[in-house]
Amino acid sequence: MPLLLQQIDETNRRDHWYLDEGDDCHYLYEYTAGKGWQGGDTNQLIHNLQKKRNDGGYHYKAPAVARCARDLSAVLNAEWLAKATIVPIPPSKVKTDPAYDDRMVQVCRGIRASAPPDVRELIEQIASTDTFKGGNRKAPAELKQNYRIAENHLQNLRGIVGIFDDVLTTGSHFKAIKEMILERAPQTRVIGLFVARRAIPTPFGEVSIDELLK
């Protein structure tokens, strides 16, 4: 089965509560929330991609980065890449922090095309923060307070800006960065690109109408 980008729509947007109908977001895979690395191939991929330097199994990180870059290369055609600037969402740590992790930049720069993609670290984090896990999520307005535009990367943005991250959860980081870009470059079309979206399992199993009427 060919690898395809899938689009966030009315069937799954409820899992990402900061997104609305005006947000154009695409993803490759589904990450099952609450299952950890044992939740399937995508969960394992994301687990390896997010490994920290002192974690056990850190040697799995580089292959995970390479796979994500390879998979994106397979679905992003040369015509689209020639019209787009790719902007990785910055990590929770600033570049001077020993825990800084540039995995998103690595994935983007690993995309293979006839011409190198236009990858720009357009958004910078001002101060290091804790990694957002579980319920520790900030709204877009809060996130924007700790972001700034890298002015040297703002000139001559292409007509499409693809904001890239590993997992789409609430959509707060995407919304914050989309708003910042449109404030400075309102003529651009801003979309979201994600390795995976977080799928929230229903607490109920599949139930037929007949079962409900018993």
C-alpha positions as CSV (number, residue, x, y, z in Angstrom):
1,M,0.0,0.0,0.0
2,P,1.5,3.4,-1.0
3,L,2.5,5.9,1.7
4,L,0.1,8.9,1.6
5,L,-0.3,12.1,3.5
6,Q,-3.6,12.2,5.3
7,Q,-5.5,15.4,6.2
8,I,-7.1,16.5,9.5
9,D,-10.8,16.8,8.8
10,E,-14.2,16.8,10.7
11,T,-13.7,13.1,11.5
12,N,-10.6,13.6,13.6
13,R,-10.3,17.3,14.4
14,R,-11.9,16.8,17.8
15,D,-8.7,15.1,19.0
16,H,-6.8,18.4,18.4
17,W,-8.9,21.0,20.1
18,Y,-7.0,24.1,19.1
19,L,-7.5,23.4,15.4
20,D,-10.5,24.7,13.5
21,E,-11.8,24.4,9.9
22,G,-9.4,27.0,8.7
23,D,-6.3,24.9,9.6
24,D,-4.8,22.8,6.9
25,C,-2.9,20.0,8.6
26,H,-1.5,16.7,7.2
27,Y,0.1,13.6,8.8
28,L,1.6,10.3,7.9
29,Y,0.7,8.0,10.7
30,E,-1.5,7.7,13.9
31,Y,0.1,7.6,17.3
32,T,-2.2,5.9,19.8
33,A,-2.4,7.9,23.0
34,G,-1.9,6.2,26.3
35,K,-0.2,3.1,24.8
36,G,3.5,4.1,25.1
37,W,6.1,2.6,22.8
38,Q,4.2,-0.7,22.9
39,G,1.3,0.8,21.1
40,G,2.4,-0.2,17.6
41,D,4.9,0.7,14.9
42,T,4.1,4.4,15.0
43,N,4.4,4.6,18.8
44,Q,7.7,2.9,18.6
45,L,8.9,5.2,15.9
46,I,8.0,8.3,17.8
47,H,9.4,6.9,21.1
48,N,12.8,6.4,19.3
49,L,12.7,9.7,17.6
50,Q,12.2,11.5,20.9
51,K,14.9,9.7,22.8
52,K,17.3,11.9,24.9
53,R,21.0,11.6,24.8
54,N,21.3,9.6,28.1
55,D,18.3,7.4,27.4
56,G,18.7,3.7,27.0
57,G,18.4,2.8,23.3
58,Y,19.6,6.2,22.2
59,H,21.2,4.5,19.2
60,Y,17.7,4.0,17.8
61,K,17.2,7.7,17.4
62,A,19.3,8.2,14.2
63,P,17.5,5.4,12.3
64,A,14.2,7.0,13.4
65,V,15.3,10.4,12.1
66,A,16.3,8.8,8.8
67,R,13.0,6.9,8.4
68,C,11.0,10.1,9.0
69,A,13.0,11.9,6.4
70,R,12.7,9.1,4.0
71,D,8.9,8.8,4.5
72,L,8.5,12.5,4.0
73,S,10.6,12.4,0.8
74,A,8.2,9.8,-0.5
75,V,5.1,11.9,-0.1
76,L,6.3,15.5,-0.8
77,N,6.8,16.0,-4.5
78,A,9.4,18.2,-6.1
79,E,6.8,20.7,-7.5
80,W,5.4,21.3,-4.0
81,L,8.8,21.5,-2.4
82,A,9.9,24.1,-4.9
83,K,7.1,26.4,-3.8
84,A,7.4,25.8,0.0
85,T,9.5,26.9,3.0
86,I,9.6,24.2,5.7
87,V,9.7,25.5,9.3
88,P,10.5,23.0,12.1
89,I,8.7,23.7,15.3
90,P,11.5,24.5,17.9
91,P,12.1,22.0,20.7
92,S,11.5,22.8,24.4
93,K,15.2,23.6,25.0
94,V,17.1,26.5,23.5
95,K,20.3,25.8,21.5
96,T,22.6,26.6,24.4
97,D,20.9,24.1,26.7
98,P,22.8,20.8,27.0
99,A,19.4,19.0,26.4
100,Y,18.8,20.8,23.1
101,D,17.4,18.3,20.5
102,D,17.4,19.3,16.9
103,R,15.6,16.2,15.6
104,M,13.0,18.2,13.7
105,V,15.6,20.1,11.8
106,Q,17.5,16.9,11.1
107,V,14.4,15.3,9.6
108,C,13.6,18.3,7.5
109,R,17.1,18.6,6.2
110,G,17.1,14.9,5.4
111,I,14.2,15.3,2.9
112,R,15.6,14.2,-0.5
113,A,14.4,16.0,-3.7
114,S,15.9,17.2,-7.0
115,A,16.7,20.5,-5.2
116,P,17.4,20.9,-1.5
117,P,14.3,21.9,0.4
118,D,14.1,25.4,1.8
119,V,14.3,24.6,5.5
120,R,14.5,27.6,7.9
121,E,14.6,27.7,11.7
122,L,12.3,30.7,11.5
123,I,10.9,30.5,15.0
124,E,13.2,30.4,18.1
125,Q,12.4,29.6,21.6
126,I,13.5,32.3,24.0
127,A,14.0,30.2,27.2
128,S,14.1,26.5,27.8
129,T,10.9,24.9,29.2
130,D,9.8,21.5,30.4
131,T,8.7,19.1,27.7
132,F,5.0,19.2,27.2
133,K,3.6,15.8,28.3
134,G,0.2,14.7,29.5
135,G,-1.9,17.6,30.7
136,N,0.9,20.1,30.8
137,R,-0.2,21.9,27.7
138,K,-0.1,25.7,27.0
139,A,-2.5,27.6,24.9
140,P,-1.1,29.3,21.7
141,A,-1.1,32.8,23.3
142,E,1.1,31.5,26.2
143,L,3.5,29.7,23.8
144,K,3.9,32.9,21.7
145,Q,5.3,34.7,24.7
146,N,8.3,32.4,24.6
147,Y,8.8,32.4,20.8
148,R,10.4,35.0,18.5
149,I,11.0,35.4,14.8
150,A,14.5,34.8,13.6
151,E,14.6,38.0,11.4
152,N,17.4,36.7,9.2
153,H,15.2,33.9,8.0
154,L,12.1,36.0,7.3
155,Q,13.1,37.5,4.0
156,N,11.8,35.9,0.8
157,L,9.6,33.2,2.3
158,R,8.1,31.1,-0.4
159,G,4.4,31.1,-1.1
160,I,3.7,28.1,1.1
161,V,5.0,27.6,4.6
162,G,4.9,24.1,6.0
163,I,5.2,24.0,9.8
164,F,6.7,20.7,10.7
165,D,6.6,18.6,13.9
166,D,6.7,15.0,14.9
167,V,3.3,14.6,16.6
168,L,0.2,16.7,16.4
169,T,-1.4,16.7,19.8
170,T,-3.6,19.7,20.8
171,G,-2.4,21.8,17.9
172,S,-1.3,24.6,20.2
173,H,2.3,24.9,18.9
174,F,1.1,24.8,15.3
175,K,-1.5,27.6,16.0
176,A,1.0,29.8,17.8
177,I,3.6,29.6,15.0
178,K,1.0,29.9,12.3
179,E,-0.3,33.1,13.9
180,M,3.2,34.5,14.2
181,I,4.1,33.8,10.6
182,L,0.9,35.3,9.3
183,E,1.4,38.5,11.4
184,R,4.6,39.1,9.5
185,A,3.9,37.4,6.2
186,P,0.1,37.6,5.6
187,Q,0.4,36.6,2.0
188,T,1.7,33.1,2.7
189,R,-0.4,30.0,2.9
190,V,0.6,28.2,6.2
191,I,0.0,24.5,6.6
192,G,0.9,21.8,9.1
193,L,3.0,18.7,8.4
194,F,3.4,16.0,11.0
195,V,4.9,12.5,11.2
196,A,1.9,11.4,13.2
197,R,-1.2,12.7,14.8
198,R,-2.2,11.6,18.3
199,A,-5.4,9.5,18.1
200,I,-7.4,9.4,21.3
201,P,-9.0,5.9,21.6
202,T,-12.7,5.9,22.5
203,P,-13.4,4.4,25.9
204,F,-16.1,2.3,24.4
205,G,-15.6,-0.6,22.0
206,E,-17.3,-0.9,18.7
207,V,-21.0,-1.3,19.5
208,S,-23.7,-2.2,17.0
209,I,-27.2,-0.7,16.9
210,D,-28.7,-4.1,17.8
211,E,-26.5,-4.2,21.0
212,L,-27.6,-0.7,22.0
213,L,-31.2,-1.6,21.7
214,K,-31.0,-4.8,23.8
